């Protein structure tokens, strides 16, 4: 029920409702990697980068083989100015996501710019 509520709230632009639903899912059963990514993205959109980063870190611990949390974590670190940590997160993302798509393209550009 909560994943549906979260997705519906997100689709309808009700970010607070989506945050509540996705947070509840994580509290109840740990959630999925997608739930964590959605919640981190919502916190990022609302300007709460600290919470977004905590959600990403939790997702990395819970789903270490999933590339999504590493990409979101890299974006957050990059936006905060932590270039060293952002570079490491982008590199970790690229190791597990070698596809040539928009996300990997962004990560490759940022790695090139952040590499000393």
TAZIPE-V243859 format. One record per backbone hydrogen bond with DSSP energy under -1.0 kcal/mol. CO is the residue of the C=O (numbers start at 1). NH is the residue of the N-H. If there is no record, write none. Layout:
BEGIN
((CO	NH) (CO	NH))
END
This chain:
BEGIN
((1	5) (2	6) (3	7) (4	8) (5	9) (6	10) (7	11) (8	12) (9	14) (10	13) (13	15) (14	18) (15	19) (16	20) (17	21) (18	22) (19	23) (20	24) (21	25) (22	26) (23	27) (24	28) (25	29) (26	30) (32	36) (33	37) (34	38) (35	39) (36	40) (37	41) (38	42) (39	43) (40	44) (41	45) (42	46) (43	48) (44	47) (47	49) (48	52) (49	53) (50	54) (51	55) (52	56) (53	57) (54	58) (55	59) (56	60) (57	61) (58	62) (59	63) (63	66) (67	71) (68	72) (69	73) (70	74) (71	75) (72	76) (73	77) (74	78) (75	79) (76	80) (77	82) (78	81) (81	83) (82	86) (83	87) (84	88) (85	89) (86	90) (87	91) (88	92) (89	93) (90	94) (91	95) (92	96) (93	97) (99	101) (101	105) (102	106) (103	107) (104	108) (105	109) (106	110) (107	111) (108	112) (109	113) (110	114) (111	115))
END
